Amino acid sequence: MHMKSVLIGLGISCCVAAPAAAQQAGTFNTLSYNVAGLLELFSSAESDRQSATEQISCYVNDFDIVNVQEDFNYHAALYDTCNTHPYRSATTGGMGFGSGLNSMSHLPFSSIKRVKWNHCNGVDCLTPKGFTLMQVRLAEGVYVDIYNLHTQAQVESADLNARRNNILQLKQYISTQSAGNAVIVMGDTNTRYTRTGDNIRELLSLGFTDTWVELYRSGDIPALGAEALVCEPKISAANCEIVDKVLYRDNGYLNLQLLDYQVRQDDETSEGLKLSDHPPISASWSYSTPANRKMSDQFGGDGGVSFNTVSQLPATPKVSQISLRSGSRVDQVGLQLTNGQSFSHGGNGGTLNSLTLNSGEYLKSVLLCQGNRNGAMRIFYASLQTSAGRSLTGGSQTSNCSSYQAPAGWQISGFHGRAATELDKLGVIYSPVAL
C-alpha cells in the first residue's frame, strides 16, 4: 500500500511503499475465447453474431482474466452490453484493420503491448494478426505476464511455414520481454502436437507446461506424427486435442498451481446454438510466494525491456556494492553480491558512481522520482540508502516520487522493472538480512 507523505528538505510529494506480508497466496481464473467476430457474411459460427456476442459480453464476467480472439466487428456488443471488467484493452478495429485480440480483467494490468506477426499467408495477411502482452498484478509485488495470440490458420505448406515462424517469433519475444517472469500464454494457436508441420513444442523448451497435457494426459505429450486427437463435440478429455491452448510457467517467486482446466460446454444460446465456432477454455489457478522473499510494486513507465533477478539470487544474498549511472536522468542501476554475482539494468550513458558496503551494512531503502521523457515516463532520480545512513544518488528530482523501505530484519537484495538505454521502471526485491 502506498501512503502519501512529504520528504522534508527535498520539497517533493512522495509515496512510501510498505512491503507486503512475507508470504502471499491467492486464487484467480482465466478464460481464452475465440469469439468469431468476423462479419456475419464471413463467419462460420452457427449463431447470430450480434446477439451471440451480446451474450458473450455477460458470459465472460465470471472470469478474472479474459483473452479473446477475432474480436472484430462486434466489439461494441462485447464491451458495452453487460461486461463488468474494469480493466480492458482498446480495440484496434474491425476485420481488415485490427488484430482481433483484446483482454478484459478484474485485476489491474500494465499498458498492453501489441506485436504483429512477421510472417503470414493468404487471407490471414488481410488483417494484422499477432500477439499481445500485458502484465497483470495479482497482489502487491506479485505479477504474471499474460500473452494472447492468434496464429496463421490452415494447413497448406505455406500456412504451416508461416505458423511455425509465428511460434518462433513469440518464443523469441518471451525470451527477451518476459525473462525471469511468470507467464501464462492462452489463445488460438491453430496448432496440434500430433501435426508434423507444427512446432508448438518450441514453447515447452522455455519451461512452459500445457494445461490440457498436465491435467488430462498426466504430462504425456501426444506423439508427433500420431493420428490427430480430433473430437466432436469438443470436450475436456485425454483423446481430445483442440487448437485453443493454455500454457504456463512460474519463476521461482510466483508459484503457479493449475487447479482446473475445462473445454466449457455452457456456451450456448437459448436455442441451444453455440455462441462461437470455438469453445471457451477456462483454467483455475492458485498462487503463492516464498517466505524468504518479497517483491515491491514497480514505479515508472512501460518502455524498455522487462528484467527480474528474483530467480537468480542465492538462498541468502548479501549485497557488497551498489551502483548508479546517471546524468539528468537515471541510466542504470546495479548491485554486486558477496558471492561475485553482479546485476545491472539500463544503458551505459551518464556517469557511473558506486558505493562499497562495509561489513554488516546492507541496502535499506530506495527513493525514486519519475518524469516524462519523449511522451513516456522514466526514472529521473534515484537515491539508494544503506543501513548505516550512507546513500548513493543520481539524476534530477521531480515532484512525482515513490520510496521502498525494507522492513525490520530485511534488506533490498535485487531489482525488477523495465529498462533499455535508460531506466524506465523499478521495483525492489527484499530478503532477510544475511548476517
C-alpha positions in Angstrom: 0.0 0.0 0.0 1.2 3.5 -0.8 0.9 6.2 1.7 1.2 9.9 0.9 3.9 11.8 2.7 6.3 14.7 2.2 10.1 14.5 2.2 11.3 17.4 4.4 14.2 19.2 2.7 13.5 17.8 -0.8 10.2 19.6 -1.0 8.6 16.8 -3.1 5.5 14.7 -2.6 6.2 11.1 -2.4 4.6 7.7 -1.9 6.1 5.2 0.6 5.6 1.6 -0.4 5.4 -0.8 2.6 6.3 -4.4 1.6 3.6 -7.0 1.8 3.4 -9.9 4.2 6.2 -12.3 4.0 4.2 -14.9 2.1 1.3 -14.2 -0.2 -1.3 -16.6 -1.7 -4.5 -16.4 -3.6 -6.6 -17.8 -6.5 -7.8 -16.5 -9.8 -9.3 -17.9 -13.0 -8.7 -17.3 -16.7 -10.7 -17.7 -20.0 -9.5 -17.8 -23.6 -12.2 -17.4 -26.2 -12.2 -17.0 -29.9 -15.5 -15.1 -30.2 -15.9 -15.4 -34.0 -16.3 -11.7 -34.5 -16.0 -11.6 -38.3 -18.9 -10.1 -40.1 -21.9 -12.4 -40.4 -21.3 -13.0 -44.1 -17.8 -14.4 -43.4 -18.4 -16.2 -40.1 -18.6 -20.0 -39.7 -20.3 -19.7 -36.3 -23.9 -21.1 -36.3 -25.4 -18.4 -34.1 -26.3 -14.8 -35.0 -23.1 -12.8 -34.4 -24.7 -9.7 -32.9 -26.9 -11.5 -30.3 -24.3 -14.1 -29.6 -21.6 -11.5 -28.8 -24.1 -9.7 -26.6 -24.5 -12.9 -24.6 -20.7 -13.4 -24.5 -20.4 -10.0 -23.0 -22.2 -11.3 -19.9 -20.7 -14.8 -20.0 -17.1 -13.7 -19.5 -17.8 -11.7 -16.4 -17.2 -14.7 -14.1 -13.6 -14.9 -15.1 -10.8 -12.7 -13.7 -8.6 -12.5 -16.8 -10.1 -13.0 -20.3 -8.3 -13.2 -23.6 -10.5 -13.0 -26.8 -9.5 -13.6 -30.4 -11.4 -12.5 -33.5 -12.9 -9.6 -31.7 -13.5 -7.6 -34.8 -16.8 -6.2 -35.9 -19.0 -6.8 -32.8 -16.6 -5.3 -30.3 -19.1 -2.8 -29.0 -21.6 -5.6 -28.3 -18.8 -7.4 -26.4 -17.8 -4.5 -24.2 -21.0 -2.5 -23.8 -23.8 -5.0 -23.4 -23.2 -6.1 -19.8 -19.5 -6.6 -19.4 -18.2 -5.6 -15.9 -14.4 -5.9 -16.2 -12.9 -2.6 -15.1 -9.6 -3.2 -17.0 -9.9 -3.7 -20.7 -7.7 -3.2 -23.8 -8.8 -0.8 -26.5 -9.9 -2.2 -29.8 -7.6 -1.9 -32.9 -10.5 -2.1 -35.3 -12.7 -4.4 -37.3 -11.6 -7.1 -39.8 -9.0 -5.8 -42.2 -7.8 -3.2 -39.7 -7.5 -4.8 -36.2 -5.8 -7.8 -34.8 -8.9 -9.1 -33.2 -7.0 -9.6 -29.9 -8.4 -8.0 -26.7 -8.2 -8.6 -23.0 -10.5 -7.9 -20.1 -9.6 -8.2 -16.4 -10.9 -7.8 -12.9 -7.2 -7.3 -11.9 -5.1 -4.3 -12.9 -2.6 -4.7 -15.8 0.0 -2.5 -17.4 -0.5 -1.0 -20.8 -0.9 -3.7 -23.4 1.8 -4.3 -25.9 0.8 -5.4 -29.4 3.0 -7.2 -31.9 2.2 -8.1 -35.5 3.4 -11.4 -37.0 6.4 -11.1 -39.3 5.0 -14.0 -41.5 1.6 -14.7 -42.9 -0.1 -16.4 -45.8 -3.2 -15.9 -47.9 -6.3 -14.4 -46.3 -4.5 -14.2 -43.0 -2.5 -11.4 -44.4 -5.6 -9.3 -44.8 -5.7 -8.4 -41.2 -2.8 -7.7 -38.8 -2.9 -10.8 -36.7 -0.2 -11.3 -34.0 0.0 -11.4 -30.2 -0.3 -9.2 -27.2 1.4 -8.9 -23.8 0.1 -7.4 -20.6 1.5 -7.7 -17.0 -1.3 -8.4 -14.5 -0.9 -7.5 -10.8 -2.3 -10.3 -8.7 -1.2 -8.7 -5.4 1.4 -6.2 -4.1 4.6 -7.1 -5.9 3.1 -10.2 -7.5 2.9 -10.1 -11.3 2.2 -12.5 -14.1 2.7 -11.8 -17.8 -0.4 -12.7 -19.9 0.0 -13.4 -23.6 -2.8 -13.5 -26.1 -2.3 -14.9 -29.6 -3.9 -15.9 -32.8 -1.5 -17.6 -35.3 -1.7 -18.4 -39.0 -4.7 -20.7 -39.9 -5.0 -23.6 -42.4 -2.6 -26.5 -43.1 -1.1 -26.0 -46.6 2.7 -25.9 -46.8 2.8 -22.1 -46.9 0.4 -21.9 -43.9 2.4 -24.3 -41.8 5.6 -22.4 -42.6 4.0 -19.1 -41.6 2.6 -20.6 -38.4 6.0 -22.1 -37.4 7.5 -18.7 -37.8 4.7 -17.2 -35.7 5.6 -19.6 -32.8 9.3 -18.9 -33.2 8.6 -15.1 -33.1 6.6 -15.5 -30.0 9.3 -17.7 -28.4 12.0 -15.1 -29.1 9.8 -12.3 -27.7 9.0 -14.2 -24.5 12.7 -14.9 -24.1 13.6 -11.2 -24.0 10.5 -9.4 -22.9 9.4 -11.8 -20.1 12.8 -13.0 -18.9 12.6 -14.0 -15.3 8.8 -13.5 -15.1 5.9 -15.9 -14.5 3.9 -16.3 -17.7 0.6 -17.6 -19.0 0.1 -17.9 -22.7 -3.5 -18.5 -23.9 -5.2 -18.1 -27.2 -5.9 -19.7 -30.6 -2.7 -21.3 -31.6 -4.1 -23.3 -34.6 -1.5 -26.0 -33.7 -1.7 -29.6 -32.8 1.0 -31.7 -31.0 0.3 -34.5 -33.5 0.7 -32.4 -36.6 4.2 -32.8 -38.1 4.2 -29.3 -39.6 3.5 -27.6 -36.3 6.1 -26.6 -33.7 4.1 -25.7 -30.5 6.8 -27.8 -28.6 9.1 -24.8 -29.1 7.3 -23.1 -26.2 7.8 -26.1 -23.9 11.6 -25.6 -24.3 11.1 -22.3 -22.4 9.8 -24.1 -19.4 6.1 -24.0 -20.2 3.5 -26.6 -19.3 0.4 -27.3 -21.3 -2.6 -27.3 -19.0 -4.5 -29.9 -21.0 -1.5 -32.2 -21.1 -0.9 -31.8 -17.4 -4.5 -32.4 -16.2 -5.9 -34.8 -18.7 -2.8 -36.7 -20.0 -0.7 -36.7 -16.8 2.1 -35.0 -18.6 2.1 -37.3 -21.7 2.5 -35.1 -24.7 0.9 -36.6 -27.9 3.4 -38.1 -30.3 4.4 -36.0 -33.3 3.0 -37.6 -36.4 0.5 -39.7 -34.5 -3.2 -39.7 -35.5 -4.9 -36.4 -34.7 -6.9 -36.5 -31.5 -10.0 -34.9 -33.1 -13.3 -34.9 -31.3 -16.8 -33.5 -31.9 -18.2 -32.1 -29.8 -15.0 -30.7 -28.3 -14.7 -31.8 -24.7 -12.2 -32.0 -21.8 -10.6 -35.4 -22.4 -7.2 -37.0 -23.0 -8.2 -38.0 -26.5 -9.5 -34.5 -27.5 -6.8 -32.0 -28.5 -8.0 -28.6 -29.6 -6.1 -25.7 -31.2 -7.1 -23.3 -28.4 -4.4 -23.8 -25.8 -3.3 -22.5 -22.3 0.4 -22.9 -21.3 2.2 -21.5 -18.2 5.4 -21.3 -16.2 6.3 -19.8 -12.9 9.6 -18.1 -12.0 10.8 -19.3 -8.6 9.0 -16.5 -6.8 5.4 -16.7 -8.1 4.5 -20.4 -7.7 1.6 -21.1 -10.1 -0.6 -24.2 -9.5 -3.1 -25.3 -12.0 -6.4 -26.3 -10.2 -8.7 -26.9 -13.2 -8.8 -26.8 -17.0 -12.1 -27.1 -18.9 -13.2 -27.0 -22.5 -16.5 -25.5 -21.5 -19.9 -26.8 -22.5 -22.1 -23.9 -21.2 -21.6 -21.6 -24.2 -25.0 -21.8 -25.8 -27.8 -19.6 -26.8 -31.3 -20.2 -25.5 -32.0 -22.1 -28.7 -29.0 -24.5 -28.0 -26.7 -23.0 -30.6 -23.0 -22.5 -29.8 -22.0 -18.9 -29.2 -18.9 -19.2 -31.3 -17.2 -21.7 -33.6 -14.6 -22.2 -30.9 -15.3 -23.3 -27.3 -14.3 -21.1 -24.4 -11.3 -22.5 -22.5 -11.2 -21.9 -18.7 -8.5 -22.5 -16.2 -8.4 -22.0 -12.4 -5.2 -21.2 -10.6 -3.7 -20.8 -7.1 -0.5 -18.9 -6.4 1.9 -18.5 -3.6 5.2 -16.7 -2.9 8.1 -18.0 -0.7 8.5 -16.9 2.9 12.1 -15.7 2.4 11.4 -13.3 -0.5 9.2 -10.2 -1.0 8.8 -8.0 -4.1 7.5 -4.5 -4.2 5.3 -3.0 -6.8 7.0 -1.2 -9.7 7.3 2.5 -10.3 7.9 4.3 -13.6 6.9 3.8 -17.2 6.2 0.9 -19.6 9.0 1.4 -22.0 12.2 -0.7 -22.3 12.6 -4.4 -21.7 11.4 -6.3 -18.6 14.0 -7.6 -16.1 13.7 -9.6 -12.9 16.5 -11.2 -10.9 14.5 -12.9 -8.2 15.1 -16.4 -9.6 18.9 -15.7 -9.9 19.5 -14.8 -6.3 21.2 -17.2 -4.0 19.4 -18.5 -0.9 21.0 -15.9 1.4 22.0 -12.9 -0.8 24.3 -10.3 0.6 25.0 -7.0 -1.3 28.6 -5.9 -1.3 28.3 -2.9 -3.7 25.6 -0.7 -5.3 25.9 1.5 -8.4 24.2 4.1 -10.4 24.8 5.6 -13.8 23.1 9.0 -14.2 23.0 12.4 -15.8 19.8 14.4 -16.0 18.0 11.0 -15.6 18.9 7.6 -14.3 20.6 5.5 -17.0 21.4 2.4 -15.0 21.1 0.8 -11.5 23.1 -2.1 -10.4 24.4 -4.1 -7.4 27.0 -6.8 -6.7 26.7 -9.7 -4.2 29.4 -11.1 -2.0 29.3 -14.3 -4.0 30.5 -12.5 -7.0 27.2 -12.2 -8.9 26.5 -8.7 -10.3 23.4 -7.3 -11.9 23.0 -4.1 -13.9 19.8 -2.8 -15.6 19.8 0.0 -18.1 22.2 1.7 -20.5 25.8 2.9 -20.4 25.1 6.6 -20.5 25.7 9.1 -17.8 28.4 8.9 -15.1 29.0 5.8 -13.1 29.1 6.0 -9.3 29.3 3.2 -6.9 29.3 2.6 -3.1 31.0 -0.3 -1.4 29.2 -1.6 1.6 31.0 -2.2 4.9 30.8 -5.4 7.0 27.2 -5.6 8.4 25.9 -2.8 6.2 23.0 -3.5 3.8 20.8 -1.7 1.3 17.8 -0.5 3.3 15.7 1.9 1.1 15.3 3.2 -2.4 13.8 6.6 -3.4 12.7 7.0 -7.0 11.3 10.0 -8.9 9.8 9.7 -12.3 9.2 12.2 -15.1 8.1 12.4 -18.8 10.7 11.9 -21.4 9.6 12.0 -25.1 6.0 11.1 -24.1 6.9 8.2 -21.8 7.6 8.0 -18.0 11.1 7.2 -17.0 13.1 7.2 -13.7 14.6 10.7 -13.4 16.1 10.3 -9.9 17.2 7.6 -7.5 18.6 7.6 -4.0 19.8 4.3 -2.5 20.3 4.4 1.2 22.1 1.8 3.4 21.5 0.7 7.0 24.5 2.8 8.0 22.8 6.0 6.8 25.1 6.3 3.7 23.5 7.0 0.3 24.2 6.9 -3.4 22.2 9.3 -5.5 21.8 10.3 -9.2 19.6 12.1 -11.6 17.2 15.0 -11.3 14.5 15.2 -8.6 10.8 15.7 -9.7 7.6 16.0 -7.7 6.4 12.5 -8.5 8.3 10.0 -6.3 8.0 6.7 -4.5 10.1 5.1 -1.8 10.7 1.5 -0.9 11.7 0.7 2.6 12.9 -2.7 3.8 11.1 -3.9 7.0 13.0 -4.7 10.1 15.3 -7.7 9.6 15.1 -7.5 5.8 17.3 -5.9 3.1 17.0 -5.0 -0.5 18.9 -7.6 -2.5 17.8 -7.2 -6.1 15.6 -5.3 -8.6 12.9 -5.9 -11.1 11.4 -3.5 -13.6 12.0 -2.3 -17.2 15.0 -0.7 -18.9 16.7 -0.1 -22.2 19.2 2.7 -22.7 17.8 4.3 -19.6 15.9 3.1 -16.5 12.1 3.1 -17.3 10.6 1.4 -14.2 11.9 -0.1 -11.0 10.8 -2.3 -8.1 12.9 -4.0 -5.4 13.4 -7.5 -4.1 13.6 -8.0 -0.4 15.2 -10.8 1.5 16.1 -11.5 5.2 19.3 -9.7 6.3 22.3 -12.0 5.8 24.5 -11.8 8.8 
